[in-house]
Amino acid sequence: MSEAYRLVKNAPLDRHSTFHVPARAALLAEINNLTALPELLTLDETRDKPLLVLGDGSNVLFTQDFHGLVILIAAHGMEILEEDAASTRVHASAGDNWNELVHWTLARGLCGLENLSLIPGRVGAAPIQNIGAYGVELAETLATVEAYDRQIGEWVQLTREACDMSYRQSVFKRQPERWIITAVELILPRSAPLKLDYAGIREELTSMKVARPNAMDVSNAVSRLRRRKLPDPAVIGNAGSFFKNPVVSRLDAEKLQTAHPELPVFDAPDGKKLSAAWLIEACGWRGFREADAGVSDRHALVLVNHGKASGAQIWSLAQRIRDSVQEKFGIRLEPEPRIL
Ligand SMILES: Cc1cc2nc3c(=O)[nH]c(=O)nc-3n(C[C@H](O)[C@H](O)[C@H](O)COP(=O)(O)OP(=O)(O)OC[C@H]3O[C@@H](n4cnc5c(N)ncnc54)[C@H](O)[C@@H]3O)c2cc1C
């Protein structure tokens, strides 16, 4: 076995997903030297096997064992590639923790990532669903993604346009087994207007007694809000929002709002975005529990594992929630995490 990676057969995966559900991988490889990736993928025992690259497992749900190769990327390293008076080009490796990258950039006087503070997971996973929170998405600061393209067997660098990102979507999510992301480059300004008009940021800054906020203050406000609103996966298994906010036509949104005037509706590039949490709560699911699978009592969009739930039980609950929303509102919810 190469020193660049470590291969384990029949490896438990419960520590590798934030739902903490039981599952095993036929083969698990932890790789710290990425130049060995092509070699790892062409070994007799790995070639032609299904492949899953995992970060911290904060956006996956295992409903069964994975009969293939799971790769964990352990390569780390953040650096500044170029800078001028206005902006800075930052390079971060796939194995870096996302929130550590946010703080690393803030500590160097850079802004742009403050609203994305405290999103769990690794840098390599961030482009997959174009992570977003508090009115900001990764696509706004992403310059390029470095990856190994399994289809052509080559290292590639994709521009932001090639990543084709939209709300919780990208080219990587559409073709999940094609690219193994190894690093990203971001372009971050030294100064930019702060985005404060989203979900309680201004109120939180006021309660922090901050009258003239900087990017670090916004990061602190967002972190405080997130700690209060979202259950901590270290305490109770979950993957954050389980469903995407549905986007519907303007006409459908108007009809729904006429029938349900309190339904929150937001502008979206291709229609109107509805609050999935509101739809689920209106169907009475908030705080629901059956055995150890449940819905958080803090946030109706977050499904939780109270202890010993299996992934199949959580998925079955998710399908019941989806069906009840469809029946009551005629809207089909789409899961946000990858269901395996
Ligand atoms: C409490 C909580 C709150 C959350 N809040 C948010 C939020 O506000 N906004 C948001 O967008 N998300 C949120 N999430 C979801 C999650 O944190 C993000 O999607 C995150 O980017 C996942 O990172 P990860 O390393 O855990 O990826 P994983 O869950 O390990 O993987 C997710 C997907 O990315 C793929 N992948 C991972 N790494 C690579 C790689 N290097 N190359 C190719 N494919 C890869 C996996 O195969 C999988 O399909 C939240 C999750 C939790 C638990």
The ligand as a MOL file (V3000), in Angstrom:
LIG
                    3D

  0  0  0     0  0            999 V3000
M  V30 BEGIN CTAB
M  V30 COUNTS 53 58 0 0 0
M  V30 BEGIN ATOM
M  V30 1 C -26.2400 21.8300 11.0670 0
M  V30 2 C -26.0210 21.9730 9.5880 0
M  V30 3 C -26.2310 23.1900 8.9720 0
M  V30 4 C -26.0300 23.3380 7.5960 0
M  V30 5 N -26.2290 24.5620 7.0290 0
M  V30 6 C -26.0220 24.7380 5.7050 0
M  V30 7 C -26.2020 26.0250 5.1050 0
M  V30 8 O -26.5260 26.9950 5.7650 0
M  V30 9 N -25.9940 26.1390 3.7690 0
M  V30 10 C -25.6080 25.0760 2.9890 0
M  V30 11 O -25.4300 25.2700 1.7870 0
M  V30 12 N -25.4190 23.8570 3.5380 0
M  V30 13 C -25.6120 23.6570 4.8560 0
M  V30 14 N -25.4430 22.4230 5.4200 0
M  V30 15 C -25.0670 21.2890 4.5530 0
M  V30 16 C -23.5360 21.0270 4.5200 0
M  V30 17 O -22.8970 21.6060 5.6110 0
M  V30 18 C -22.8850 21.5420 3.2490 0
M  V30 19 O -23.5140 20.9930 2.1170 0
M  V30 20 C -21.3820 21.2000 3.1870 0
M  V30 21 O -20.7820 21.8090 2.0740 0
M  V30 22 C -21.1150 19.7000 3.1710 0
M  V30 23 O -19.7380 19.4990 3.4320 0
M  V30 24 P -19.1840 18.0710 3.8050 0
M  V30 25 O -17.7080 18.1550 3.8030 0
M  V30 26 O -19.8050 17.5860 5.0530 0
M  V30 27 O -19.6880 17.2190 2.5560 0
M  V30 28 P -20.2580 15.7400 2.5330 0
M  V30 29 O -21.5640 15.6920 3.2410 0
M  V30 30 O -19.2120 14.7960 2.9530 0
M  V30 31 O -20.5390 15.5660 0.9760 0
M  V30 32 C -21.6020 16.2560 0.3600 0
M  V30 33 C -21.5800 15.9500 -1.1490 0
M  V30 34 O -20.3900 16.4700 -1.7120 0
M  V30 35 C -19.6160 15.4280 -2.3180 0
M  V30 36 N -18.2080 15.7410 -2.0440 0
M  V30 37 C -17.6600 16.0600 -0.8330 0
M  V30 38 N -16.3610 16.3710 -0.9810 0
M  V30 39 C -16.0830 16.2260 -2.3120 0
M  V30 40 C -14.8940 16.3840 -3.0950 0
M  V30 41 N -13.7310 16.7840 -2.5610 0
M  V30 42 N -14.9690 16.1280 -4.4320 0
M  V30 43 C -16.1450 15.7290 -5.0020 0
M  V30 44 N -17.2980 15.5620 -4.3160 0
M  V30 45 C -17.2570 15.8140 -2.9790 0
M  V30 46 C -20.0890 14.1530 -1.6490 0
M  V30 47 O -19.8620 13.0260 -2.4870 0
M  V30 48 C -21.5640 14.4580 -1.4510 0
M  V30 49 O -22.2760 14.2520 -2.6580 0
M  V30 50 C -25.6240 22.2240 6.7990 0
M  V30 51 C -25.4060 20.9950 7.4330 0
M  V30 52 C -25.6010 20.8580 8.8070 0
M  V30 53 C -25.3350 19.5420 9.4630 0
M  V30 END ATOM
M  V30 BEGIN BOND
M  V30 1 1 1 2
M  V30 2 1 2 3
M  V30 3 2 2 52
M  V30 4 2 3 4
M  V30 5 1 4 5
M  V30 6 1 4 50
M  V30 7 2 5 6
M  V30 8 1 6 7
M  V30 9 1 6 13
M  V30 10 2 7 8
M  V30 11 1 7 9
M  V30 12 1 9 10
M  V30 13 2 10 11
M  V30 14 1 10 12
M  V30 15 2 12 13
M  V30 16 1 13 14
M  V30 17 1 14 15
M  V30 18 1 14 50
M  V30 19 1 15 16
M  V30 20 1 16 17
M  V30 21 1 16 18
M  V30 22 1 18 19
M  V30 23 1 18 20
M  V30 24 1 20 21
M  V30 25 1 20 22
M  V30 26 1 22 23
M  V30 27 1 23 24
M  V30 28 2 24 25
M  V30 29 1 24 26
M  V30 30 1 24 27
M  V30 31 1 27 28
M  V30 32 2 28 29
M  V30 33 1 28 30
M  V30 34 1 28 31
M  V30 35 1 31 32
M  V30 36 1 32 33
M  V30 37 1 33 34
M  V30 38 1 33 48
M  V30 39 1 34 35
M  V30 40 1 35 36
M  V30 41 1 35 46
M  V30 42 1 36 37
M  V30 43 1 36 45
M  V30 44 2 37 38
M  V30 45 1 38 39
M  V30 46 1 39 40
M  V30 47 2 39 45
M  V30 48 1 40 41
M  V30 49 2 40 42
M  V30 50 1 42 43
M  V30 51 2 43 44
M  V30 52 1 44 45
M  V30 53 1 46 47
M  V30 54 1 46 48
M  V30 55 1 48 49
M  V30 56 2 50 51
M  V30 57 1 51 52
M  V30 58 1 52 53
M  V30 END BOND
M  V30 END CTAB
M  END
